[in-house]
C-alpha cells in the first residue's frame, strides 16, 4: 500500500507540473516548491 501511495503522490505532482505549464504558471509553482523545501528544512532543524 505504501508504494501505491507514493506512486499516486508522484503522479499528482507530475500532473500539477503539466497543468502549470498549460496555464503558464510554472514560475509560481517553482517558487512555491522552493519555498516549501526551505521551510521544511528549517522546521526539521528547529525540531531535531
C-alpha positions as CSV (number, residue, x, y, z in Angstrom):
1,X,0.0,0.0,0.0
2,X,2.9,2.4,0.8
3,X,4.3,2.0,-2.7
4,X,1.0,2.8,-4.4
5,X,0.6,5.9,-2.2
6,X,4.0,7.1,-3.2
7,X,3.2,6.5,-6.8
8,X,0.0,8.4,-6.6
9,X,1.7,11.4,-4.9
10,X,4.3,11.4,-7.6
11,X,1.7,11.2,-10.3
12,X,-0.2,14.1,-8.8
13,X,3.0,16.2,-8.7
14,X,3.6,15.5,-12.4
15,X,0.1,16.3,-13.3
16,X,0.3,19.5,-11.4
17,X,3.5,20.4,-13.3
18,X,1.8,19.7,-16.6
19,X,-1.2,21.8,-15.6
20,X,1.1,24.7,-14.6
21,X,2.8,24.5,-18.0
22,X,-0.5,24.6,-19.7
23,X,-1.7,27.6,-17.7
24,X,1.7,29.4,-17.9
25,X,2.3,29.5,-14.2
26,X,5.5,27.5,-14.0
27,X,7.4,30.2,-12.2
28,X,4.9,30.4,-9.4
29,X,4.9,26.7,-9.0
30,X,8.7,26.5,-8.8
31,X,8.8,29.4,-6.3
32,X,6.3,27.7,-4.1
33,X,8.2,24.4,-4.3
34,X,11.5,26.0,-3.3
35,X,9.8,27.9,-0.5
36,X,8.2,24.8,0.8
37,X,11.5,22.9,0.8
38,X,13.3,25.7,2.6
39,X,10.5,25.8,5.2
40,X,10.7,22.1,5.7
41,X,14.5,22.2,6.2
42,X,14.2,25.0,8.7
43,X,11.5,23.2,10.7
44,X,13.5,20.0,10.6
45,X,16.5,21.8,12.1
46,X,14.3,23.5,14.6
47,X,12.7,20.3,15.9
48,X,15.7,18.0,15.6
